[in-house]
Amino acid sequence: MAEKSDHMEEHLEKFVAQTWQLNSMASDFQPSSQTRLNQKLNFIVTGLQDIDKYREQLHDITVPLEVFEGPGRWLMFEYIDQGWNPQLYTKECLERTLAKDEHVKGKIDTMKKFKSLLI
């Protein structure tokens, strides 16, 4: 079973890389690169077909509950379930962490000032 999921993971990684390349080509499109763009699009279509074939082989995999446990994980899955980009979740987590870091840094600075007044 592990080799099936490893094969799927490898295929998905390649597919994501090809999708990023397609994104770069499309965002900076030049008429001279139309042939390469068409080839990349055909590769994407073939990749999606392959993923669908691999999906059928992996229908009996169960996800352990440990994957869903832990702080913040449910929120991430809500993002995915609602069709949002998981990177938005990561961005918001980083923004909350930065805000908390600034808050704690402010407390540390205040304590240092207080200490200097006492000495």
C-alpha positions as CSV (number, residue, x, y, z in Angstrom):
1,M,0.0,0.0,0.0
2,A,2.8,2.4,0.9
3,E,4.3,2.1,-2.6
4,K,1.0,3.0,-4.2
5,S,0.7,6.1,-2.1
6,D,4.4,6.9,-2.6
7,H,3.8,6.7,-6.4
8,M,0.8,8.9,-6.1
9,E,2.7,11.4,-4.0
10,E,5.6,11.5,-6.5
11,H,3.1,12.0,-9.3
12,L,1.3,14.8,-7.5
13,E,4.6,16.6,-6.8
14,K,5.6,16.4,-10.5
15,F,2.1,17.6,-11.4
16,V,2.3,20.6,-9.1
17,A,5.7,21.5,-10.5
18,Q,4.3,21.4,-14.0
19,T,1.3,23.5,-13.0
20,W,3.7,26.1,-11.6
21,Q,5.7,26.1,-14.8
22,L,2.4,26.5,-16.8
23,N,1.5,29.4,-14.6
24,S,4.8,31.1,-15.3
25,M,4.5,30.5,-19.0
26,A,0.9,31.8,-19.1
27,S,1.6,34.9,-17.0
28,D,4.5,35.9,-19.2
29,F,3.0,34.6,-22.5
30,Q,4.9,35.2,-25.7
31,P,3.4,34.1,-29.1
32,S,6.6,32.3,-29.9
33,S,6.1,30.0,-26.9
34,Q,2.6,28.9,-28.0
35,T,3.9,25.4,-28.9
36,R,5.5,24.9,-25.5
37,L,2.4,26.2,-23.8
38,N,0.2,23.7,-25.7
39,Q,2.6,20.9,-24.8
40,K,2.4,21.9,-21.1
41,L,-1.4,22.0,-21.3
42,N,-1.5,18.5,-22.8
43,F,0.9,17.3,-20.0
44,I,-1.5,18.8,-17.4
45,V,-4.5,17.0,-19.0
46,T,-2.6,13.8,-19.1
47,G,-1.5,14.3,-15.5
48,L,-5.0,14.8,-14.3
49,Q,-6.0,11.6,-16.1
50,D,-3.2,9.7,-14.4
51,I,-4.2,11.1,-11.0
52,D,-7.7,9.9,-11.6
53,K,-6.4,6.4,-12.4
54,Y,-4.2,6.4,-9.3
55,R,-7.1,7.6,-7.2
56,E,-9.0,4.4,-8.1
57,Q,-6.2,2.3,-6.7
58,L,-6.1,4.2,-3.4
59,H,-9.8,4.1,-2.5
60,D,-9.3,1.8,0.5
61,I,-6.8,4.1,2.3
62,T,-8.0,5.4,5.7
63,V,-6.7,8.6,7.2
64,P,-5.7,8.1,10.9
65,L,-7.4,10.4,13.4
66,E,-4.1,11.7,14.5
67,V,-3.9,13.7,11.3
68,F,-6.9,15.8,12.4
69,E,-5.9,16.2,16.1
70,G,-3.8,19.1,17.3
71,P,-4.3,22.9,17.6
72,G,-5.5,24.6,14.5
73,R,-5.7,21.5,12.3
74,W,-9.5,21.6,12.2
75,L,-9.4,25.2,11.0
76,M,-7.0,24.2,8.2
77,F,-9.4,21.4,7.1
78,E,-12.3,23.9,7.2
79,Y,-10.4,26.1,4.7
80,I,-9.9,23.1,2.4
81,D,-13.5,21.9,2.8
82,Q,-14.7,25.3,1.8
83,G,-12.6,25.3,-1.3
84,W,-10.2,28.0,0.0
85,N,-6.5,28.0,-0.6
86,P,-4.6,26.3,2.3
87,Q,-1.9,28.9,1.9
88,L,-4.4,31.5,3.2
89,Y,-4.6,29.4,6.4
90,T,-0.8,29.4,6.6
91,K,-0.7,33.2,6.0
92,E,-3.2,33.9,8.7
93,C,-1.3,31.6,11.1
94,L,1.9,33.5,10.4
95,E,0.2,36.9,10.8
96,R,-1.3,35.8,14.2
97,T,2.2,34.5,15.2
98,L,3.8,37.8,14.2
99,A,1.1,39.8,16.2
100,K,1.7,37.6,19.2
101,D,5.5,38.0,18.9
102,E,5.2,41.8,18.7
103,H,2.9,41.8,21.8
104,V,5.4,39.6,23.7
105,K,8.3,41.8,22.5
106,G,6.4,44.9,23.9
107,K,6.1,43.2,27.3
108,I,9.8,42.4,27.3
109,D,10.7,46.0,26.5
110,T,8.4,47.2,29.2
111,M,10.0,44.9,31.8
112,K,13.4,46.0,30.7
113,K,12.4,49.7,31.2
114,F,10.9,48.8,34.6
115,K,14.0,47.0,35.6
116,S,16.2,50.0,34.6
117,L,14.0,52.3,36.7
118,L,14.4,50.0,39.7
119,I,18.2,49.8,39.5
